[in-house]
Every structure is written in structure tokens, then in C-alpha cells.
């Protein structure tokens, strides 16, 4: 009997090993299934635009996964996106100092750390990191872009220009539009000090960037109008409107500054040209007013009616009601005035500008979107209550 027990010992050991291995394998499968469910749930939230829950699920997934460099880097980025900037900074700082990782990985961690500091508003720390990274050829392009963002946030546009010009060989045309706006910002500062010559130099440099920016042309138009050079101002307005058909309302404001005397026939010609270039309802409203004052109500009403057939717009419809009320009896004119007030209230309550990148809406023009911080991404809203 004792011999039989000794013979069964190897069988028992093998059975124990097999069962233990099976249990461990089952645990790994269950853990993997749990992680996969967390990942897929994150994707589901992302597709349903529930970004906050998506980020939470991805963080849970990465925390449960094997801690590779890539997953730790992604985890820190998601923490920053969720608003846990302090945790992101702590993680990326640890990764940047981890001697078990290679040099390139430490550089990538420092790049992410600079993003954390920018997000937290600690610009001096971000600048210190990026000033070192920008000297490393393999990190130069991304570090230079981030460095310009630091100077943007600090309104140090001269330093931002220096970075863009110094590293133009790796940045290419990616920062052409921001560069034009940096010059415009410096030009505006010069204008506020009544230094017109300096302002002109900055605006000319902005135009020389050959970007798609319309701002320097409008700034030059404003400067020319201030100096009484109306023909030059109109030339720059034409260039701006040719670059961007959405610029009708902005160009109109510049054009108004050029012609103090609205009865000047040249003003109507300039308005007609701007309307042709932009198709702006705001420009049409101004043109209709000028025609009503100088050529008569009938011509103005006919012009507004024809435009409305092709481009339904509340702003112009309100102007048309105003024109028609002049020819109606007092009772009918009062009804039209009430209708006009309702339409005007709707127009005033509607945002005028919308960011083409992030959807930010505003009644005030910002050359840099306050939400996504993209330069010249705000355009005039089109449609019945837009332009």
C-alpha cells in the first residue's frame, strides 16, 4: 500500500501543476477580457461623444495593462486631457528621469511634460524644457511649435517670431498664418502708441509671409484709412475679400472708415464690388440703405427683394421691412415695426462668428479662437440668421 502511494505522488504533483496552470491561464483570460471590455467601452463612449467617460475608461484600461513606456505616456496624456494636470506632471517627470529608459524616450517624456506645464499655465518651466529640446535635431520641429505656443500665451510675439524664423527649415509653412498674426499683434501695439510707421512695417512683414491670412490686409486698410489714403485702403480691402469670401462684414467695417461721406458715388461702387466678391448679406444691407437715400425707395426695395430670393437672410429682411414701412400707412407701418423688432431680437441673440475647427460661437470677432487657440479660424456664420 505504501508503494502505491509513492507511485501516486508524481500523478498528484502533475495534476496540481496542471490545475494551477489552468487557473493562472483562466485568470489571465479573465483579466484580458476585463481590460478589453474597458477599452471597448471607452471606444463606445468616444463614438457617442461622451468624451469624459471615454477618457475615464481608457485610463482604467491603461492602468490595468502592462506598464510599457507607451502606455504610461498615453496614461499621462489622458490625465492631462481629463484635467488631472498635477498627476500628469508627476508621471511625466518620473518618466523623464527614469534611467532605465533610453534617451529618446526621456526626450518624449519631457515634451509631454512641457505640454503639462503649458496646460497648467506654468510657462517658465515649459520654456526651460523646450529651450533645451529645440536644440536636439530629432525633437526640434515639435519643440519649436510648442515654444511658439508658450510665447503666444505670454503675448511675447517678438520671441514667437524669432523662433519661427530661426527654425523655419523644420517648420515649413505650418506656422505661416500664426506668423502673420504675430506681426499683426506687434503692429496693433505700435498703432496704440501712434507709431504708424512701425505699424506699417509690421503689417508689410505680415503680408510678406504669403500666408492665407486676411488680417494684415485689413490692418493695412485701417491704417491707410486713418492716414486718409482711401484708394490704398480700398485696394487692401479687395485683396482681403478675394482671399476669403467669408470676410464680407469685416471688410465692410473697414470700407465704412474710408468713406465718411456716404453720398459719395465711389462708396456705392466699392460696396457693389465687395458684394460681388463676398455675397455678404451685411454688405447688401448697407448697399440698400445707400441706394434708398440716393436713388429712391423703389430701387432699394427691388434690390433687396431680388437678393432675398437667392439668399434668404433675416438681417436683410429686417432692412426690407424698414424700407417698406416708409411707404405704408401709420397703422400698417406700426405692424411692420413690431415684426422688425422681433426679427432684430432674433438676429441680436444669434452668434455672428463660429470657429470652423472647434465650433466655438461668438458675437465678437477674435483673431485667435479662445477655445482651440487657432488663428483666424472664426468665420461669419452663414444661413438665414448669419451673413
ABEGO torsion letter per residue (X at the ends): XAAAAAAAAAAAAAAAAAAAAAAAAAAAAAAAAAAAAAAAAAAAAAAAGBAAAAAAAAAAAAAABBBBAAAAAAAAAAAAAAGBAAAAAAAAAAAAABAABBAAAAAAAAAAAAAAAAAAGBAAAAAAAAAAAAABAAAAAAAAAAAAAAAAAAGBAAAAAAAAAAAAAAAEAAAAAAAAAAAAAAAAAAAAAGBAAAAAAAAAAAAAAGBABAAAAAAAAAAAAAAGBAAAAAAAAAAAAAABAAAAAAAAAAAAAABABAABAAAAAAAAAAAAAAGBAAAAAAAAAAAAAAAEAAAAAAAAAAAAAABBBAAAAAAAAAAAAAABBAAAAAAAAAAAAAAAAAAAABBABBBAAAGBBBABBBABBAAAGBBGABBBBBEAABX
